[in-house]
Amino acid sequence: MKTALERILAGFQYILPHHFLSRIVYALMRCEAKWLKNLLIRTISRLAGINVDEALSPDMHDYASFNAWFTRALKPGARTFDQDPQAFLCPCDGRISETGALQANSILQAKGKDYTLQDLLASDPVCTQLEDGWFSTIYLSPRDYHRIHMPITGHLQRMIHVPGRLFSVAPYTARQVPRLFARNERVISIFTTAAGPLVMVLVGAMLVSSTETIWAGEVTPSKNKDITTTDYSGQDISLAKGEEMGRFNMGSTVIVLVPPDTVEGLAELGAGDAVKVGQRLANL
């Protein structure tokens, strides 16, 4: 029964106007009418189970819009960043969808479903370095902190914006929609690090009204219908381990990829486990 319902819900998404709905949410989330934004903050915080006390300011009146609240900073000490030099940090709050070793160029999406590095990364040359490497896919729900941080120190080489659909990335959709993360709009950031290349993919989703990076600002939504690659190799954009690199305006998914023999995943972490930004996700 559960599987049948998931198929119906996922199938319905194929006919929905993904980008139109997301544009409506984009405008709504940025509305500065006090009564509306306060209503949204109160209602969604309660329904989603957001821990208001963690916010740098828990007072809704300090935020100009719901989006400002949704991408809120946290109080100092609300998250602990592992200081061990060998720790490869979790980049965000959320729940692990899948994690582990790649099989050649194949990435596990969910049981019985996978997709390729080339599809996900728009055939970027880094794909050959990542074969047989390691990945972790982390789903952010509306209750989670929505800023994304660096697992290790890296120097930005390029950013790729790949237009696409905006299917929900909720777990039931990942189980039903083939090649989900390679079909949705996404922002790919490629870094060089002391351990080799690091790739971070911020996957868009239905009602995720925009994705930002700290160096480019708002990347999506975009009117560009073609894949766009921006070269940053000549610029000195270095981000320290634990530093913020981007954020989602509404929830979505982060995929982290590194080459083989770069990290060793933790045996105690697997699909379905809740994680927090800054905790150890793997060992270098």
Buried (B, 14 or more C-beta within 10 A) or exposed (E): EEEEEBBEBBEEBEEBEBBEBBEEBBEBBBBEEEEEBBEBBEEBBEEEEBEBEBBEEBEBEEBEBBBBBBBBEBEEEBBEBBEEEEBBBBBBBBBBBBBBEBEEBEBBBBEEBBBBBEBBBBEBEBBEBBBEBBBBBBBBBBBBBBBBBBBBBBBBBBBBBBBBBBBBBBBBBBBBBEBBBBBBBBBBBBBBBEBBBBBBBBBBBBBBBBBBBBBBEEBBBBEEEEBBEEEBEEEEBEBEBBEBBBBBBBBBBBBBBBBBEBBEBBEEBEBEEEBBBBBBBBEB
